Amino acid sequence: MFWHYFLFEMRLLLANKKNWLLGFALILFYPLYYSHYSQLDFVKLSEKKQEEAEKFLEVFDTFPGTVWETEEGKEILDNLTKQTGLMNWQTLYLHNTGNSDGYFGAGPNFHKFFDTGLKLNELRLDLHRRGNKGIKRDLIVPVDEILKENALYQYHVENDLPLIHDPFKASNYIPVALNLLSGSLFCIFVLLAGSSMLLNDQQHPSVMKGFPISFMQKAISKVGVHFVQIMFMVCASIGIGSYYVAKKTGWGDFRTPVLIYQNGDFIAVSGLRYLIYMLIAFGLITLLLLLTFLFVNLVTKNLYAAIVIILLVLLSPQLLLAAGVETNWLYPLKFIDIGAILSGDAAKEYGLEKLDFKHAYSWLVILNLLVISILYARNKLMHFRKVEVSPVKLKTS
């Protein structure tokens, strides 16, 4: 009977025009956002490094004379001098594009550029350990930026990949689009797609209660078919969006690195691996939202109230933070915004190193199990109440 009910729910869902319209809107998201993304101006790496080298000279003009005279000041001066030389070498390697051994391929300058960059960042980190004494705030490279650059450099060296990639190719665009889609936007999409789970039960209670099947089996069927449909639409939209961009600019290289925050540091993974991480996270988030919606809707008996309540709970960390209220104890809710978790923005915003992708997957699994347990406990409680009430009715009759 379970499979008959599962197929019944699937037929109802396939006939649901609203969900297919939502899927079409999700597909349109990628080309529509690309029309904006393709108009952005990206600074060339050579120009960025040249600007850094020129701006860095201000350090020597603004450095306090009282610090120069100390022993520590002399060590800092030596550090800054070495940084200047390394920046100039990096700029030189970048301009050496006409050489067949240039950094675009696996040649001497290719590895020299990254080796120089890693040495430069080590000197920058040394200044951070010294407290950046005497250096203007706007001339200090943040630790996060240093760690990100180190992760990228190491990834390129290990995989012999060229540093400069076309940001408008599909392999570079899709991670950006997925990062934008994650969070509140994806939650709203899932809640709207799952809003019809109990619609037939509420409109035709006598028919739906006629199925000889337990509540948990019904819940598994409803959540299961909606989960499959939503993930199908997510995967299809990514595939169609990638094809659309590839037809315009090319597929690119899905080995291109994407940075992920982990254990207070950054690691670089391939674009394909990042895509897999996002799909796994979307799957866990979808399952959590569908289960939560099912529970809240059963309690409130109101479709729109359930959606509003869930969204308010999910957005409560940001709302309370904007009001100046400490919200670190609500950090598990932040894992819903997987894009901010993977990029490290969430950890930076809340000042919590455990807001990384490993903790995110662990917490998403725990929250799913928690909601399933609550649904099961509620079902058992309702069953016990019915058993207690039925003898009373028999006696009075």
Buried (B, 14 or more C-beta within 10 A) or exposed (E): EEEEBBEBBBEBBEEBEEBBEBBEBBBEBBBEBBEEBEEEEEEEBBEEBBEBBEEBEEBEEEBEEEBEEEEEBEEBBEBBEBBBEBBBBBBBBBEBEEBEEBBBEEBEBBBBBBBBBBBBBBBBBBBEEBEBEBBEEEBBBEEBEBBBBBBBBBBBBEEEBBBEBBBBBBBBBBBBBBBBBBBEEBBBBBBBBBBBBBBBBEEEEEEBEEBEBEBEBBBBBBBBBBBEBBBEBBEEBBEBBBEBBBEEBEEBBBBBBBBBBBEEBBBBBBBBBBBEBBBBBBBBBBBBBBBBBBBBBBEBEEBEEBBBBBBEBBBBBBEEBEEEEEBEEBBBBBBBBBBBBBBBBBBBBBEBBBBBBEBBBEBBEEBBEBBBEEBEEBBEEEEEEEEEEEEEEEEEE
